Amino acid sequence: MLGGTYSRSLLVTDLSTIADWVTSADCVVAFTGAGISTESGIPDFRSPGGIWSQSTPVYYDQFLRSAAARYEYWRQKSVAHREFAAAKPNAGHQVLADWESAGRLEGVITQNIDGLHQEAGSRQVWELHGTARAIACIDCDGRFEVDPLVEHFVENDQVPPCPECEGRLKHATISFGQQLPTEVLEKSQELALRADLFFAIGSSLVVEPAASLPRLAHETGAKLVIINRDPTPQDGIAAAVIHDSIGKTLTAIASAL
Ligand SMILES: [Zn+2]
């Protein structure tokens, strides 16, 4: 077993060591961000060309107060919905789903709203920012399918009312200025505390509170493995850092198991 100071260049090439860690760990947890889904063709909304570089996001309090803000919200979400609808899980999602069904992975905590982990077969998925695959009524707590309601918006150029109470419908995602779901956050922290091997995948690890989960896992004794295209502020505390394609890297680790 490796200890002390790691040589990053050694670890970058030594994916079989990470495979050994997966095999010997008691509790493996994965945390994922936008990077795992860009390999499915979903743009990172915050990157150049992403929707937030072209439109101003609608904050939650504006959404609650103003019909015009709700219209603008639905307009932006309908554009984004087209990209989600066409996206399919990639090799990275598949490896994590396979590990879960083989009993190697406890679950996935994700910043993503695209539902691709579930589509790949993952069952234990904790969505910090909610899901774009459902519509929620903020007045009666009803939940509805996305497609018919987005179609209603596009065809009528009008925000659809809740089919049950005529209240305000919103995608079941967490908006800017909206509280993260407490239950999901608590479960995520519990998993980070319990993990002895924690993968941080495709996240720049700068958005709080999500970014604190890998740090929490590390501080309570887990090995931290970071797989991300670009360097992150937590690379220095990781046991292994891989700046490469996520699908390719996870596939290579999986085949070394
Ligand atoms: Zn309702």
Residues whose N, C-alpha, C, O or C-beta is under 5 A from the ligand:
A	BS01	ZN	C137 D139 C140 G142 C162 E164 C165 E166 G167
